[in-house]
Amino acid sequence: MLKNCKKYGLLFFALLLLSASIFIFYLDWQNSHRKFTFAMLDVGQGDALFIESPTGTQMLFDGGPPRKISGQLARVMPFYDKTIDAIFITNPDADHISGFFDVLKNYKVDKVFESGTFNDSKSYQNLKNEIKNQNIPDILAKRGMKLDIGDGAFIEILFPDRDVSNWETNTGSIVARLVYGKTSVMLTGDATTETEKIILSENSPEQIHSIILKVGHHGSHSSTSPEFLQAVSPAYALISVGKDNKYGHPHQEVLNILSQFGSKIFRTDEIGTIIIKSNGEKENFSFLK
């Protein structure tokens, strides 16, 4: 009897070692085959953008409305990965921040970046308290910051370029450009045409041009001026928007102008989560409904 127990014990231990070896091999294989990933998560009427560099640095631009992001993150992150290097609060409105409560509950977050605009809502105050309670560095994003996220990929902050604490939240949104090789993404938050004018005045078209445009404010006519669109000149325009939303987003005039400039439009309300992978030379699109 004792002999059989030892036999089965050794067999179990061998299987455990084999499983651990396979898992470690899988992790090494996955790390060696990583590509740059940008995903517009389908969180309904809100914004949540996932970024992963080829070296595994992971970031979130906005967290969307309540109780939406966890399921979406599970579709782009391995189940065992419970760390996120940084989150960005492009503006403190509910459709951009509410999902961060679930993120902070389920993931270890290393840094927070925000624009510096203010919202007196209970949700925003609670989020700020949670960030403080977890001792997460809370950093003001400023024009000129260039964040190295690995393997030559970087995020360059274009706005705010000044103190926006008293600005309207949308106008004070963080605007950034994400670059990996020939792949570039303009990240606009809810930035308005007023914000776009400032960015145009401070940057050359070469500094703004991007292959992919995250369309500002869910396709509202308060964003995406012809002048800004001409400078960005995107081949692809991505719109994060809820189906049959009460705001009428995206507005038809914005869709018209995007079409006039020849941008191919992808919308989360029509095709779900939009995932773009790149080797620095070419983008590959996939969709998860």
C-alpha positions as CSV (number, residue, x, y, z in Angstrom):
1,M,0.0,0.0,0.0
2,L,2.8,2.4,1.0
3,K,4.7,1.4,-2.1
4,N,1.7,2.3,-4.3
5,C,1.3,5.7,-2.6
6,K,4.9,6.5,-3.3
7,K,4.5,5.4,-6.9
8,Y,1.4,7.6,-7.4
9,G,3.1,10.4,-5.5
10,L,6.1,10.4,-7.8
11,L,3.9,10.2,-10.9
12,F,1.9,13.2,-9.7
13,F,5.1,15.1,-9.0
14,A,6.4,14.3,-12.5
15,L,3.2,15.5,-14.1
16,L,3.3,18.7,-12.0
17,L,6.9,19.3,-13.2
18,L,5.9,18.6,-16.8
19,S,2.9,21.0,-16.6
20,A,5.1,23.7,-15.1
21,S,7.8,23.2,-17.8
22,I,5.1,23.5,-20.5
23,F,3.7,26.6,-18.9
24,I,7.1,28.3,-18.7
25,F,7.9,27.3,-22.3
26,Y,4.5,28.8,-23.3
27,L,5.4,32.1,-21.5
28,D,8.8,32.2,-23.1
29,W,7.3,31.5,-26.6
30,Q,4.6,34.1,-26.1
31,N,7.2,36.7,-25.0
32,S,9.4,36.0,-28.0
33,H,6.5,36.3,-30.4
34,R,4.9,39.5,-29.1
35,K,3.9,42.2,-31.5
36,F,2.9,45.8,-31.0
37,T,-0.8,45.8,-30.1
38,F,-3.4,48.6,-30.1
39,A,-7.0,47.7,-29.3
40,M,-10.1,49.9,-29.1
41,L,-12.2,47.9,-26.6
42,D,-15.9,47.7,-27.1
43,V,-17.2,49.3,-23.9
44,G,-20.3,50.9,-25.3
45,Q,-20.7,54.6,-25.1
46,G,-17.2,55.5,-23.7
47,D,-13.5,55.1,-24.4
48,A,-11.0,52.4,-23.4
49,L,-7.9,51.8,-25.4
50,F,-5.4,49.0,-24.7
51,I,-1.7,49.3,-25.8
52,E,1.0,46.6,-25.5
53,S,4.5,47.1,-26.8
54,P,6.6,44.3,-28.3
55,T,8.5,44.1,-24.9
56,G,5.2,43.6,-23.0
57,T,4.7,47.1,-21.6
58,Q,0.9,47.5,-21.2
59,M,-1.2,50.7,-20.9
60,L,-4.8,51.8,-20.9
61,F,-6.0,55.1,-22.2
62,D,-9.3,55.5,-20.3
63,G,-11.4,52.8,-18.7
64,G,-14.9,53.3,-20.2
65,P,-18.2,53.3,-18.3
66,P,-19.0,51.0,-15.3
67,R,-18.8,47.2,-15.5
68,K,-17.6,47.0,-19.1
69,I,-13.8,46.8,-19.2
70,S,-13.0,43.6,-17.3
71,G,-14.5,41.2,-19.9
72,Q,-12.9,43.2,-22.7
73,L,-9.4,43.1,-21.1
74,A,-9.7,39.3,-20.7
75,R,-9.9,39.1,-24.5
76,V,-6.6,40.9,-25.1
77,M,-4.6,40.0,-22.0
78,P,-3.6,36.5,-20.7
79,F,-5.6,35.3,-17.7
80,Y,-2.5,35.1,-15.5
81,D,-1.4,38.7,-16.3
82,K,-2.6,41.0,-13.5
83,T,-0.3,44.0,-14.0
84,I,-0.8,47.2,-16.1
85,D,2.1,49.6,-16.3
86,A,0.1,52.8,-16.7
87,I,-3.4,54.1,-17.0
88,F,-4.3,57.4,-18.6
89,I,-7.3,59.5,-17.6
90,T,-7.6,61.6,-20.7
91,N,-10.5,63.4,-19.0
92,P,-12.4,62.8,-15.7
93,D,-15.9,62.3,-17.2
94,A,-17.7,59.1,-16.2
95,D,-17.6,57.4,-19.6
96,H,-13.8,57.6,-19.5
97,I,-13.0,56.7,-15.8
98,S,-15.8,54.5,-14.3
99,G,-14.2,51.3,-15.5
100,F,-11.0,52.1,-13.8
101,F,-12.5,51.0,-10.4
102,D,-12.6,47.4,-11.8
103,V,-9.1,47.8,-13.2
104,L,-7.6,49.0,-9.8
105,K,-9.5,46.2,-8.0
106,N,-8.2,43.4,-10.3
107,Y,-4.8,44.6,-11.5
108,K,-1.7,46.1,-10.1
109,V,-1.3,49.5,-11.7
110,D,2.2,51.1,-11.6
111,K,1.4,54.7,-12.7
112,V,-1.5,57.1,-13.5
113,F,-1.3,59.9,-16.0
114,E,-4.0,62.6,-16.2
115,S,-4.7,65.9,-17.9
116,G,-5.3,68.0,-14.8
117,T,-8.9,68.9,-15.6
118,F,-11.3,68.6,-12.7
119,N,-14.7,67.0,-12.2
120,D,-16.5,67.3,-8.9
121,S,-18.4,64.1,-9.4
122,K,-18.4,61.5,-6.6
123,S,-17.0,58.9,-9.1
124,Y,-13.9,61.0,-9.9
125,Q,-13.3,61.9,-6.2
126,N,-13.6,58.2,-5.3
127,L,-11.2,57.3,-8.1
128,K,-8.6,59.8,-6.9
129,N,-9.0,58.5,-3.3
130,E,-8.4,54.9,-4.5
131,I,-5.3,55.9,-6.5
132,K,-4.0,57.6,-3.4
133,N,-4.9,54.7,-1.1
134,Q,-2.9,52.3,-3.4
135,N,0.1,54.7,-3.4
136,I,0.1,54.9,-7.2
137,P,2.1,57.8,-8.6
138,D,-0.3,60.3,-10.1
139,I,1.4,62.3,-12.9
140,L,0.2,65.3,-14.9
141,A,0.7,64.6,-18.6
142,K,2.4,67.6,-20.3
143,R,3.4,68.4,-23.8
144,G,6.9,67.3,-24.5
145,M,6.8,64.1,-22.5
146,K,8.0,61.1,-24.5
147,L,7.4,57.8,-22.9
148,D,9.6,54.9,-24.1
149,I,7.5,51.7,-23.9
150,G,10.0,49.4,-25.4
151,D,11.6,48.2,-28.7
152,G,11.5,51.6,-30.2
153,A,7.8,52.2,-29.5
154,F,6.9,55.4,-27.7
155,I,4.0,57.7,-26.7
156,E,4.5,61.5,-27.2
157,I,2.2,63.8,-25.3
158,L,0.9,66.7,-27.5
159,F,-1.5,68.3,-25.1
160,P,-2.0,69.7,-22.4
161,D,0.6,72.3,-23.0
162,R,-0.5,74.4,-20.0
163,D,-2.5,74.4,-16.8
164,V,-6.0,73.2,-17.8
165,S,-7.4,72.7,-14.3
166,N,-10.1,75.3,-14.9
167,W,-10.9,74.2,-18.5
168,E,-13.9,72.3,-19.7
169,T,-13.0,68.6,-19.4
170,N,-13.3,67.7,-23.1
171,T,-11.2,70.7,-24.2
172,G,-8.5,69.8,-21.7
173,S,-8.3,66.2,-22.8
174,I,-4.9,64.5,-23.1
175,V,-3.9,64.2,-26.8
176,A,-1.0,61.9,-27.6
177,R,0.7,60.2,-30.6
178,L,1.6,56.5,-30.3
179,V,4.4,55.3,-32.6
180,Y,6.0,52.0,-33.4
181,G,8.1,52.0,-36.6
182,K,5.8,53.0,-39.5
183,T,2.7,52.5,-37.4
184,S,1.3,55.6,-35.7
185,V,-1.9,56.3,-33.8
186,M,-3.3,59.7,-32.9
187,L,-5.1,59.5,-29.5
188,T,-7.5,62.3,-29.0
189,G,-9.7,61.5,-26.0
190,D,-12.6,63.9,-26.2
191,A,-10.5,66.8,-27.4
192,T,-12.5,69.6,-29.1
193,T,-11.8,71.6,-32.3
194,E,-10.4,74.3,-29.9
195,T,-7.8,71.8,-28.7
196,E,-7.1,70.7,-32.2
197,K,-6.3,74.3,-33.2
198,I,-3.7,74.6,-30.4
199,I,-2.1,71.3,-31.5
200,L,-2.0,72.5,-35.1
201,S,-0.3,75.8,-34.1
202,E,2.4,74.0,-32.2
203,N,3.3,71.1,-34.5
204,S,4.1,70.6,-38.1
205,P,2.0,68.2,-40.2
206,E,4.9,65.8,-40.1
207,Q,4.7,65.7,-36.3
208,I,0.9,65.1,-36.4
209,H,0.5,62.7,-39.4
210,S,-0.8,59.3,-38.2
211,I,-1.8,56.1,-40.0
212,I,-4.7,55.6,-37.5
213,L,-6.9,58.3,-35.9
214,K,-8.8,57.6,-32.7
215,V,-11.7,59.9,-33.6
216,G,-12.3,62.5,-30.9
217,H,-15.4,62.5,-28.6
218,H,-17.0,59.4,-30.1
219,G,-17.5,61.1,-33.5
220,S,-19.1,64.3,-32.1
221,H,-19.2,67.3,-34.4
222,S,-17.4,69.2,-31.5
223,S,-14.2,67.4,-32.7
224,T,-12.4,66.4,-35.9
225,S,-12.1,69.7,-37.8
226,P,-11.2,69.5,-41.5
227,E,-7.9,71.3,-40.7
228,F,-6.9,68.7,-38.1
229,L,-8.0,65.8,-40.2
230,Q,-6.0,67.1,-43.2
231,A,-2.9,67.3,-41.0
232,V,-3.3,63.9,-39.4
233,S,-4.3,62.4,-42.8
234,P,-5.2,59.0,-41.4
235,A,-5.8,55.9,-43.5
236,Y,-8.0,54.5,-40.8
237,A,-10.5,56.2,-38.4
238,L,-11.6,54.4,-35.3
239,I,-14.7,55.4,-33.4
240,S,-15.6,54.2,-29.9
241,V,-19.4,54.5,-29.6
242,G,-22.4,52.8,-28.1
243,K,-25.1,51.4,-30.3
244,D,-28.2,53.7,-30.5
245,N,-26.7,56.1,-28.0
246,K,-28.8,59.1,-26.9
247,Y,-26.2,61.6,-28.3
248,G,-26.5,60.6,-31.9
249,H,-22.8,59.8,-32.1
250,P,-21.1,59.5,-34.5
251,H,-22.5,62.6,-36.1
252,Q,-23.2,62.4,-39.8
253,E,-21.1,65.4,-40.7
254,V,-18.0,63.8,-39.1
255,L,-18.6,60.6,-41.0
256,N,-19.0,62.6,-44.2
257,I,-15.7,64.5,-43.6
258,L,-13.8,61.3,-42.8
259,S,-15.1,59.8,-46.0
260,Q,-14.2,62.9,-48.0
261,F,-10.6,62.5,-46.8
262,G,-10.6,58.8,-47.8
263,S,-10.3,57.4,-44.2
264,K,-11.6,53.9,-43.7
265,I,-14.0,54.0,-40.8
266,F,-14.3,51.3,-38.1
267,R,-16.9,51.6,-35.3
268,T,-17.2,49.5,-32.1
269,D,-21.0,49.6,-32.3
270,E,-20.9,47.9,-35.6
271,I,-17.9,45.5,-35.4
272,G,-17.0,45.3,-31.7
273,T,-13.5,45.4,-30.3
274,I,-10.9,46.5,-32.9
275,I,-7.5,44.9,-32.5
276,I,-4.5,46.2,-34.5
277,K,-1.2,44.3,-34.5
278,S,2.0,45.6,-36.1
279,N,5.5,44.5,-36.8
280,G,6.5,48.2,-37.3
281,E,6.0,47.9,-41.0
282,K,2.5,46.8,-41.6
283,E,-0.8,46.8,-39.6
284,N,-3.1,43.8,-39.3
285,F,-6.7,44.3,-38.2
286,S,-9.0,41.8,-36.4
287,F,-12.4,42.3,-34.7
288,L,-14.1,40.7,-31.7
289,K,-17.9,41.1,-31.6
